Amino acid sequence: MAGIGNPFENTCILNGVAIVAILLNCALITHYGRRRVMLTTGLVFCGITQLLIAAIYNARPGETSTSQAVVAFTVLYLFGFNVCPSPFPSPHFRKC
């Protein structure tokens, strides 16, 4: 990914982060609830990380430090995306 490290290793790290985030999601949403707040927070967090990825890459494209920062923010983006409780139905959802 971005020319940094072993691609297979990076994929394993990203998938591991995603699994941890999904498990955290399950624990948070079932224990605390507040789905709308979590969705909004996750949306804002993902947007900020995407903007940072774009800004960092546009400032210094092609450098090793830029690639490392892009990979780091991609991991953070994936974590924020998977912590959002989108797979859980709303408490007001009724089966027909």
Phi and psi restraints in degrees (value plus and minus 20) as a CYANA .aco file:
   2 ALA   PHI      37.5    77.5
   2 ALA   PSI       5.5    45.5
   3 GLY   PHI      52.9    92.9
   3 GLY   PSI      -3.5    36.5
   4 ILE   PHI    -132.6   -92.6
   4 ILE   PSI      99.7   139.7
   5 GLY   PHI      48.9    88.9
   5 GLY   PSI    -187.5  -147.5
   6 ASN   PHI    -102.7   -62.7
   6 ASN   PSI     105.5   145.5
   7 PRO   PHI     -79.4   -39.4
   7 PRO   PSI     -59.2   -19.2
   8 PHE   PHI     -83.8   -43.8
   8 PHE   PSI     -62.3   -22.3
   9 GLU   PHI     -82.9   -42.9
   9 GLU   PSI     -62.6   -22.6
  10 ASN   PHI     -83.8   -43.8
  10 ASN   PSI     -59.3   -19.3
  11 THR   PHI     -84.9   -44.9
  11 THR   PSI     -60.7   -20.7
  12 CYS   PHI     -82.7   -42.7
  12 CYS   PSI     -59.9   -19.9
  13 ILE   PHI     -85.1   -45.1
  13 ILE   PSI     -65.5   -25.5
  14 LEU   PHI     -82.1   -42.1
  14 LEU   PSI     -62.8   -22.8
  15 ASN   PHI     -87.1   -47.1
  15 ASN   PSI     -56.8   -16.8
  16 GLY   PHI     -83.6   -43.6
  16 GLY   PSI     -62.0   -22.0
  17 VAL   PHI     -83.5   -43.5
  17 VAL   PSI     -60.8   -20.8
  18 ALA   PHI     -83.5   -43.5
  18 ALA   PSI     -61.7   -21.7
  19 ILE   PHI     -85.4   -45.4
  19 ILE   PSI     -63.1   -23.1
  20 VAL   PHI     -81.7   -41.7
  20 VAL   PSI     -61.7   -21.7
  21 ALA   PHI     -85.9   -45.9
  21 ALA   PSI     -59.0   -19.0
  22 ILE   PHI     -86.3   -46.3
  22 ILE   PSI     -61.3   -21.3
  23 LEU   PHI     -84.1   -44.1
  23 LEU   PSI     -59.9   -19.9
  24 LEU   PHI     -83.3   -43.3
  24 LEU   PSI     -60.3   -20.3
  25 ASN   PHI     -77.4   -37.4
  25 ASN   PSI     -68.8   -28.8
  26 CYS   PHI     -80.1   -40.1
  26 CYS   PSI     -62.0   -22.0
  27 ALA   PHI     -88.3   -48.3
  27 ALA   PSI     -62.2   -22.2
  28 LEU   PHI     -88.5   -48.5
  28 LEU   PSI     -66.5   -26.5
  29 ILE   PHI     -91.5   -51.5
  29 ILE   PSI     -54.5   -14.5
  30 THR   PHI     -98.2   -58.2
  30 THR   PSI     -47.7    -7.7
  31 HIS   PHI    -109.2   -69.2
  31 HIS   PSI     -64.3   -24.3
  32 TYR   PHI    -122.7   -82.7
  32 TYR   PSI     -48.8    -8.8
  33 GLY   PHI      55.6    95.6
  33 GLY   PSI    -155.2  -115.2
  34 ARG   PHI      35.9    75.9
  34 ARG   PSI      31.0    71.0
  35 ARG   PHI     -79.4   -39.4
  35 ARG   PSI     -64.7   -24.7
  36 ARG   PHI     -83.1   -43.1
  36 ARG   PSI     -61.2   -21.2
  37 VAL   PHI     -84.8   -44.8
  37 VAL   PSI     -62.4   -22.4
  38 MET   PHI     -86.4   -46.4
  38 MET   PSI     -59.1   -19.1
  39 LEU   PHI     -83.4   -43.4
  39 LEU   PSI     -64.5   -24.5
  40 THR   PHI     -85.4   -45.4
  40 THR   PSI     -63.8   -23.8
  41 THR   PHI     -82.4   -42.4
  41 THR   PSI     -63.7   -23.7
  42 GLY   PHI     -83.7   -43.7
  42 GLY   PSI     -59.3   -19.3
  43 LEU   PHI     -82.2   -42.2
  43 LEU   PSI     -66.6   -26.6
  44 VAL   PHI     -84.9   -44.9
  44 VAL   PSI     -63.5   -23.5
  45 PHE   PHI     -81.8   -41.8
  45 PHE   PSI     -65.4   -25.4
  46 CYS   PHI     -83.9   -43.9
  46 CYS   PSI     -60.5   -20.5
  47 GLY   PHI     -83.0   -43.0
  47 GLY   PSI     -62.5   -22.5
  48 ILE   PHI     -84.9   -44.9
  48 ILE   PSI     -63.3   -23.3
  49 THR   PHI     -86.2   -46.2
  49 THR   PSI     -56.5   -16.5
  50 GLN   PHI     -85.5   -45.5
  50 GLN   PSI     -61.4   -21.4
  51 LEU   PHI     -84.2   -44.2
  51 LEU   PSI     -59.7   -19.7
  52 LEU   PHI     -85.7   -45.7
  52 LEU   PSI     -59.1   -19.1
  53 ILE   PHI     -80.2   -40.2
  53 ILE   PSI     -67.5   -27.5
  54 ALA   PHI     -84.4   -44.4
  54 ALA   PSI     -62.4   -22.4
  55 ALA   PHI     -86.5   -46.5
  55 ALA   PSI     -63.1   -23.1
  56 ILE   PHI     -85.2   -45.2
  56 ILE   PSI     -63.3   -23.3
  57 TYR   PHI     -87.8   -47.8
  57 TYR   PSI     -58.3   -18.3
  58 ASN   PHI     -90.3   -50.3
  58 ASN   PSI     -48.0    -8.0
  59 ALA   PHI     -91.5   -51.5
  59 ALA   PSI     -64.2   -24.2
  60 ARG   PHI    -163.4  -123.4
  60 ARG   PSI      53.1    93.1
  61 PRO   PHI     -90.0   -50.0
  61 PRO   PSI     125.5   165.5
  62 GLY   PHI      65.9   105.9
  62 GLY   PSI     -25.2    14.8
  63 GLU   PHI    -108.3   -68.3
  63 GLU   PSI     134.0   174.0
  64 THR   PHI     -84.5   -44.5
  64 THR   PSI     -61.6   -21.6
  65 SER   PHI     -85.2   -45.2
  65 SER   PSI     -54.1   -14.1
  66 THR   PHI     -85.3   -45.3
  66 THR   PSI     -64.2   -24.2
  67 SER   PHI     -81.7   -41.7
  67 SER   PSI     -60.7   -20.7
  68 GLN   PHI     -84.6   -44.6
  68 GLN   PSI     -60.4   -20.4
  69 ALA   PHI     -87.1   -47.1
  69 ALA   PSI     -59.6   -19.6
  70 VAL   PHI     -83.0   -43.0
  70 VAL   PSI     -62.4   -22.4
  71 VAL   PHI     -84.0   -44.0
  71 VAL   PSI     -63.2   -23.2
  72 ALA   PHI     -82.5   -42.5
  72 ALA   PSI     -64.5   -24.5
  73 PHE   PHI     -92.5   -52.5
  73 PHE   PSI     -45.5    -5.5
  74 THR   PHI     -87.6   -47.6
  74 THR   PSI     -59.8   -19.8
  75 VAL   PHI     -83.6   -43.6
  75 VAL   PSI     -63.4   -23.4
  76 LEU   PHI     -84.0   -44.0
  76 LEU   PSI     -60.1   -20.1
  77 TYR   PHI     -81.2   -41.2
  77 TYR   PSI     -66.7   -26.7
  78 LEU   PHI     -82.6   -42.6
  78 LEU   PSI     -58.9   -18.9
  79 PHE   PHI     -82.2   -42.2
  79 PHE   PSI     -68.6   -28.6
  80 GLY   PHI     -83.1   -43.1
  80 GLY   PSI     -57.2   -17.2
  81 PHE   PHI     -85.1   -45.1
  81 PHE   PSI     -60.3   -20.3
  82 ASN   PHI    -103.2   -63.2
  82 ASN   PSI     -36.5     3.5
  83 VAL   PHI     -99.2   -59.2
  83 VAL   PSI     -44.8    -4.8
  84 CYS   PHI     -78.5   -38.5
  84 CYS   PSI     113.3   153.3
  85 PRO   PHI    -103.6   -63.6
  85 PRO   PSI      20.5    60.5
  86 SER   PHI     -84.3   -44.3
  86 SER   PSI     -51.6   -11.6
  87 PRO   PHI     -93.5   -53.5
  87 PRO   PSI     -30.5     9.5
  88 PHE   PHI    -110.8   -70.8
  88 PHE   PSI     114.0   154.0
  89 PRO   PHI     -90.1   -50.1
  89 PRO   PSI     136.2   176.2
  90 SER   PHI     -84.3   -44.3
  90 SER   PSI     128.9   168.9
  91 PRO   PHI     -83.8   -43.8
  91 PRO   PSI     -38.1     1.9
  92 HIS   PHI    -111.5   -71.5
  92 HIS   PSI     -17.1    22.9
  93 PHE   PHI     -92.3   -52.3
  93 PHE   PSI     110.6   150.6
  94 ARG   PHI    -141.4  -101.4
  94 ARG   PSI     119.6   159.6
  95 LYS   PHI     -98.5   -58.5
  95 LYS   PSI     118.6   158.6
